[in-house]
Amino acid sequence: EVLNQYQRRADLVPNLVNVVKGYAGHEKDVLTQVTEARSKVGAIQATPELINDPQAFAKFQAAQAGLSSALSRLLVVAENYPQLKADGVFRDLQAQLEGTENRIAVARNRYIKAVQAYNVTVRSIPSNLTAMLFGYKVKPTFEVENEKEVSKAPKVDFGAPAKK
C-alpha cells in the first residue's frame, strides 16, 4: 500500500512540473530539483522485497524524503504566481497531491504498526525459535530524522502569501 501511494505521487510530479513551468519557467532551480528527486525515486525498484535489504530500503526512504522536500519547495514557489494558483489543472493536481500525501501518511502508519507487531513476534518466545529456524529476521521501519514533519502532508494555502 505504501509503495502504491509513493508511485501515485511520483506519477503526479511530471504533470505538476509542466503546469508550474508554464507560469514560472524561470524558477529552473526548483523545477530541476523536483525533476531530479523524481528521477532518484524512479531509479529505485520499489518491490515488496525492498524491505529485506536495509541499505536499499534506506536509499528508498532518502529518495522519498528528497521528493517530499522538493515538492514542498515547488508549492512554495507556486505561491508567488496568482495566475498559477487560479489555474484549474494546477488546483486539481495540487488537490490530488494533497490527497496522495494523506494516503501516504496513513499507509506508512499501517506499515509501521504491522512491522512492529511482526518484530515483536520474531523476538518473542516461543515464536522466535520458529523465526530462527525459518530465517525470519527483524524488518526495518520507516525511519526519518524529522518523521513527525515528513509523515504529515504539507499544509498549503494558495490563498495566503508565501512565507519567506
Secondary structure, 3 states (H helix, E strand, C coil): CHHHHHHHHHHHHHHHHHHHHHHHCCCHHHHHHHHHHHHHHHHCCCCHHHHHCHHHHHHHHHHHHHHHHHHHHHHHHHCCCHHHHHCHHHHHHHHHHHHHHHHHHHHHHHHHHHHHHHHHHHHCCCHHHHHHHHCCCCCCCCCCCCHHHHHCCCCCCCCCCCCC
